[in-house]
Amino acid sequence: MRRVVMFVLFGGLVLLGGVFAMVSVVSAQTCKTEDECKNQIQEYESKLSGLQEQKSTLASQVQFFDTQIYLTGLRVQETQQKMERLENEVEKLGGKIEGLDNSLDYVSRLLIKKIAEDYKRRDVPLLSLLIDPDRASQLINRMKYAKVAQENDRKLAFQVQQAKLNFEQQKEAREEKAKELEELDAVLVGQKESLDGQKAVKQRLLADTQNDEAKYQSLLAQARAEFAAIQGIVSGGGTETLMREVKKGDTIASVISTASCNSSAAHLHFIVQSGGDTVNPFGYLSGIDHNNCSGSSCGASDGDAFNPSGSWSWPIPGPINFNQGYGETWAVRNSWVGNIYSFHNGIDVVGSSHAVTAVEDGELYSGSYALGCTLSYVKLKHKDSDLSTLYLHVYPQ
């Protein structure tokens, strides 16, 4: 199944099936505090959940995208407000740390001075006390003073210790908030990219449907038919004829170069089966030069993971365009194809030429599945293995 992406402009009148209709849109983001943003986010998450099951018309699909875009905008604002609060807290902590540093320096110098003075007032020799009785009186007074001084010194030492501890705690707090600020900055970048992607998807929807309800319903019907055909092929319902034995790297088919049965453009839908169950082709394919077009746009960071880890050469020549991955894909989560299926059982790719080659040795079958139109494919049963590979939207060769 080839991913079809979509889009719409904010607000206003939209031409649906030749009739002007109002499209329900949400107003611009207006939350001013974190709590206000949080409350609105909860509200629109609930609305979005309710709209998820109501995307059967172009207008309802547009409303879903509008709500999704608005919700992401609220999340962007919430993150920005958190960052602003943290920046203020980091700045205040910086001022506190500077004050504590000065206080610690002052108290430390005062303590050192006191220690030096106490050293100068060291005990009078015993012999001098016997010779001069007046010195005995001075000694008693000095001892009283020393007791008071020692108590003050202990208090001063405690102040130094507390100032040092407070200084370290404030430094640690500032470092933690600075780290949190850095993490929020990365979150904000991702949220803005997501917002741009959602707007692009909405823009593409009306471009693909030309704001026409009939065209939108046609796309839905086409996707349903393709999904049903592929499910039928995977379950063994296709008409298949043994062609020949082939070797790894042999040419086995050619991608149909134009729109074909339930496909709006040339692409290869590649499926791997193990014991009859579909599995992720990336577990078998090796790396290749590629352009990831599986997200909101080619090269966008929100696309499906491209992580081949196997040893097979690709069935099409690189560099390739990667249009949709395996499993719960970006298209399933974000575009109208999620109305048709929740799991993509292969990968959609386009190569630098239309030639398709065998990924392993095996028996080659020519296949077709008729459902309104005839979807053609080839199937390779791998030699000495329970693996099979399916190559859809191709002419056998």
C-alpha positions in Angstrom: 0.0 0.0 0.0 1.4 3.3 -1.0 1.2 6.1 1.6 -1.0 9.0 0.5 -0.4 12.2 2.5 -2.9 15.0 2.8 -3.6 18.6 3.9 -6.0 21.7 4.3 -5.8 25.4 4.9 -7.1 26.9 8.2 -10.7 28.0 8.3 -13.1 29.5 5.8 -15.2 28.0 3.1 -14.2 24.8 1.4 -15.7 23.5 -1.9 -17.0 20.0 -1.2 -18.4 18.1 -4.1 -19.2 21.4 -5.9 -21.0 22.8 -2.8 -19.6 25.4 -0.5 -19.6 24.2 3.1 -18.3 25.7 6.3 -15.3 23.9 7.8 -15.3 23.9 11.6 -11.9 25.2 12.8 -10.5 26.1 16.2 -9.3 29.6 17.1 -5.6 30.6 17.5 -3.8 29.3 20.5 -4.4 31.7 23.5 -3.3 30.0 26.7 -1.2 32.3 28.8 -0.1 30.2 31.7 1.1 26.6 32.2 -2.0 25.6 34.1 -4.3 27.2 31.4 -2.3 25.3 28.7 -2.5 22.1 30.6 -6.3 22.4 31.0 -6.8 23.2 27.3 -4.5 20.3 26.3 -6.6 17.9 28.3 -9.8 19.4 26.7 -8.5 19.0 23.2 -7.0 15.6 23.7 -10.5 14.5 24.6 -12.0 16.2 21.5 -9.3 14.6 19.3 -10.1 11.2 20.7 -13.8 11.7 19.9 -13.0 12.8 16.4 -10.7 9.8 15.7 -13.6 7.6 14.8 -15.5 10.2 12.8 -13.2 10.8 9.8 -15.5 9.3 7.2 -15.9 12.6 5.3 -13.5 15.2 4.0 -15.0 17.8 6.4 -14.6 15.6 9.4 -11.0 14.7 8.4 -10.2 18.4 8.1 -11.8 19.0 11.5 -9.6 16.3 12.9 -6.5 17.8 11.5 -7.5 21.3 12.7 -7.9 20.0 16.3 -4.6 18.0 16.1 -2.8 21.1 14.9 -4.3 23.3 17.6 -3.4 20.7 20.3 0.2 20.6 19.2 0.3 24.4 19.2 -0.9 24.4 22.8 1.8 21.9 23.7 4.4 24.2 22.0 3.1 27.1 24.1 3.2 25.1 27.3 6.8 24.1 26.7 7.8 27.7 25.9 6.2 28.8 29.2 8.0 26.1 31.2 11.2 27.2 29.5 10.6 30.8 30.4 9.9 29.9 34.0 13.1 27.8 34.2 15.2 30.6 32.6 14.0 33.0 35.3 14.7 30.4 38.1 18.2 29.8 36.7 18.9 33.5 36.6 17.7 34.0 40.2 19.8 31.0 41.3 22.8 32.6 39.6 22.3 35.8 41.6 21.9 33.8 44.9 25.1 31.8 44.1 27.0 35.0 43.5 25.8 36.4 46.8 26.6 33.2 48.7 30.1 33.2 47.1 30.7 36.7 48.4 29.3 35.8 51.8 31.4 32.7 52.0 34.5 34.6 51.1 33.8 37.3 53.7 33.1 34.9 56.5 36.1 32.7 55.6 38.5 35.8 55.7 36.9 36.8 59.1 37.6 33.4 60.5 41.2 33.3 59.4 41.7 36.8 60.9 40.2 35.6 64.2 42.5 32.5 64.3 45.5 34.8 63.7 44.5 37.1 66.6 43.9 34.1 68.9 47.4 32.8 68.1 48.9 36.2 69.1 47.2 36.0 72.5 48.8 32.6 73.4 49.3 31.8 77.1 51.6 33.8 79.3 54.6 31.8 80.7 54.1 30.5 84.3 57.4 32.0 85.6 56.3 35.5 84.6 53.0 35.1 86.6 55.0 34.3 89.8 57.3 37.3 89.3 54.5 39.7 88.4 51.1 39.2 90.2 49.5 41.8 87.9 49.9 39.4 85.0 47.8 36.8 86.9 44.9 39.2 86.8 45.5 39.8 83.1 45.6 36.0 82.5 42.2 35.6 84.2 40.7 38.3 82.0 42.3 36.9 78.9 40.9 33.4 79.7 37.4 34.8 80.1 37.9 36.6 76.7 39.3 33.5 75.2 36.3 31.5 76.2 33.9 34.0 74.6 36.2 34.2 71.5 36.3 30.4 71.2 32.5 30.3 71.2 32.4 33.1 68.6 34.9 31.2 66.5 32.8 28.0 66.6 29.8 30.0 65.5 31.8 31.6 62.7 33.1 28.2 61.6 29.6 26.9 61.6 28.5 29.8 59.5 31.3 29.1 57.0 30.2 25.4 56.8 26.6 26.4 56.3 27.4 29.0 53.7 29.5 26.4 51.8 26.7 23.8 52.0 24.1 26.3 50.8 26.4 27.4 48.0 26.8 23.8 46.8 23.1 23.1 47.1 22.2 26.2 45.0 24.8 25.3 42.4 23.4 21.8 42.2 19.9 23.2 41.8 21.0 25.5 39.1 22.7 22.7 37.2 19.5 20.5 37.4 17.3 23.3 36.1 19.8 24.1 33.4 19.7 20.4 32.3 15.9 20.4 32.4 15.9 23.6 30.3 18.2 21.9 27.8 15.8 18.9 27.6 12.8 21.1 27.1 14.6 22.9 24.3 14.9 19.5 22.5 11.2 18.8 23.2 10.3 22.2 21.8 12.2 21.5 18.6 10.4 18.2 18.2 7.0 19.8 18.9 7.6 22.5 16.3 8.6 19.9 13.7 5.5 17.9 14.5 3.4 21.1 14.1 4.9 21.9 10.7 4.4 18.2 9.7 0.7 18.3 10.7 0.2 21.5 8.8 1.9 20.0 5.7 -0.3 16.9 6.0 -3.4 19.0 6.1 -2.2 21.1 3.1 -1.6 17.9 1.1 -5.1 16.5 1.8 -6.9 19.2 0.0 -4.3 19.2 -2.7 -4.8 15.5 -3.3 -8.6 15.7 -3.1 -8.9 19.1 -4.8 -11.3 20.0 -1.9 -13.7 17.5 -3.4 -15.7 15.1 -1.2 -16.1 12.7 -4.2 -12.4 12.5 -4.7 -11.8 11.9 -1.0 -14.3 9.1 -1.0 -12.6 7.7 -4.2 -9.2 7.7 -2.4 -10.8 5.9 0.6 -12.4 3.3 -1.7 -9.1 2.8 -3.5 -7.2 2.3 -0.3 -9.8 -0.2 1.0 -9.7 -2.2 -2.2 -5.9 -2.3 -2.2 -5.8 -3.3 1.5 -8.4 -6.1 0.9 -6.4 -7.4 -2.2 -3.1 -7.4 -0.3 -4.8 -9.2 2.6 -6.1 -11.8 0.1 -2.7 -12.3 -1.4 -1.0 -12.7 1.9 -3.5 -15.3 3.0 -2.9 -17.3 -0.2 -6.0 -16.2 -2.1 -4.2 -15.0 -5.2 -4.1 -16.9 -8.5 -0.4 -18.0 -8.8 1.4 -19.9 -11.6 4.9 -21.4 -11.2 7.3 -19.6 -13.7 10.8 -21.0 -13.1 13.6 -21.4 -10.6 15.7 -18.2 -10.1 19.0 -17.3 -8.5 19.7 -14.5 -6.2 20.1 -11.3 -8.2 18.1 -12.5 -11.2 15.6 -10.1 -12.7 12.1 -11.3 -11.8 9.8 -8.3 -12.5 9.4 -4.7 -13.4 7.6 -2.1 -11.3 4.5 -0.8 -13.2 5.7 2.7 -14.2 2.2 4.4 -13.9 -0.7 4.3 -11.6 -2.0 0.8 -11.5 -4.7 -1.2 -9.7 -5.5 0.8 -6.5 -2.1 2.5 -6.7 -1.9 6.2 -7.5 1.8 6.0 -8.5 4.6 3.6 -9.3 6.1 1.8 -6.3 7.0 -1.6 -5.0 5.1 -3.0 -2.1 7.6 -5.6 -0.6 6.5 -8.3 1.8 8.4 -10.9 3.7 6.6 -14.0 5.0 7.9 -16.5 7.5 5.8 -19.7 7.9 2.9 -17.7 6.3 3.1 -14.7 8.7 4.3 -11.3 7.6 7.5 -10.1 9.3 9.5 -6.9 9.2 11.6 -6.8 5.9 14.3 -4.7 7.7 15.2 -7.9 9.7 16.5 -9.3 6.4 17.5 -6.4 4.1 20.9 -4.8 4.3 21.7 -1.0 4.2 21.2 1.1 1.1 21.4 4.8 0.2 17.9 6.2 0.7 15.7 9.2 1.0 13.2 8.8 3.9 9.8 10.1 2.6 7.7 8.1 5.1 6.8 11.1 7.3 5.2 14.5 6.7 7.7 15.2 3.9 10.9 13.7 2.4 13.7 14.1 4.9 11.5 15.0 7.8 12.5 13.6 11.2 9.0 12.3 12.0 9.2 9.5 9.4 9.3 5.7 10.0 12.5 4.2 11.2 14.8 3.1 8.5 16.9 0.4 10.2 17.8 -2.6 7.9 19.9 -5.1 9.8 20.1 -8.2 7.5 22.2 -9.4 4.6 19.9 -9.4 1.6 20.5 -7.1 -1.2 17.5 -4.9 -2.0 15.1 -6.0 -4.7 15.3 -2.6 -6.4 18.4 -0.5 -7.2 19.4 2.4 -5.0 19.3 5.1 -4.0 15.7 4.5 -3.1 12.8 6.5 -1.8 11.3 5.0 1.3 7.6 5.8 1.4 6.2 3.7 4.2 7.6 1.2 6.7 6.3 -1.9 8.4 3.8 -2.0 11.3 2.1 1.0 12.9 3.5 3.6 10.6 3.5 7.4 10.5 0.8 7.3 7.8 -1.3 5.0 9.9 -1.1 7.4 12.9 -1.3 10.7 11.0 -3.1 10.4 7.6 -6.4 9.2 6.4 -5.0 5.7 5.5 -5.4 5.1 9.3 -9.2 5.0 8.5 -8.5 1.9 6.4 -5.8 -0.1 8.2 -3.9 0.0 11.5 -0.9 -2.1 10.4 1.2 -2.0 7.3 2.4 -5.5 6.4 5.3 -4.6 4.2 7.3 -1.6 3.0 6.7 0.8 0.1 9.7 1.8 -1.9 10.7 3.4 -5.2 14.1 2.6 -6.8 16.4 4.4 -9.3 14.9 2.1 -12.0 11.9 -0.2 -12.3 13.9 -3.4 -12.4 13.1 -5.9 -9.6 15.5 -8.7 -8.7 15.3 -11.8 -6.5 16.7 -11.4 -2.9 17.5 -15.1 -2.7 17.4 -18.4 -4.7 14.0 -20.0 -5.1 10.9 -20.7 -7.1 9.2 -17.8 -8.8 5.5 -17.6 -9.2 3.4 -15.1 -11.2 0.4 -13.9 -9.3 -2.7 -11.8 -9.5 -5.7 -10.9 -7.3 -8.9 -9.5 -8.8 -11.1 -7.2 -6.7 -12.7 -4.6 -9.0 -9.3 -4.4 -10.8 -6.5 -6.9 -11.0 -3.5 -6.4 -8.7 -0.4 -8.2 -10.2 2.6 -9.5 -8.3 5.3 -12.1 -8.2 6.0 -14.5 -5.3 9.4 -16.0 -4.5 9.4 -19.2 -2.4 13.0 -19.3 -1.0 15.0 -22.4 -1.4 15.4 -24.6 1.7 13.6 -22.1 3.8 10.1 -21.3 5.2 10.5 -17.8 3.9 8.7 -16.2 0.9 8.9 -12.8 -0.5 6.1 -10.9 -2.3 6.6 -8.1 -4.9 3.4 -6.2 -5.6 2.4 -3.7 -8.3 4.8 -5.3 -10.8 4.8 -7.0 -14.2 6.4 -10.5 -14.0 9.5 -11.1 -16.2 
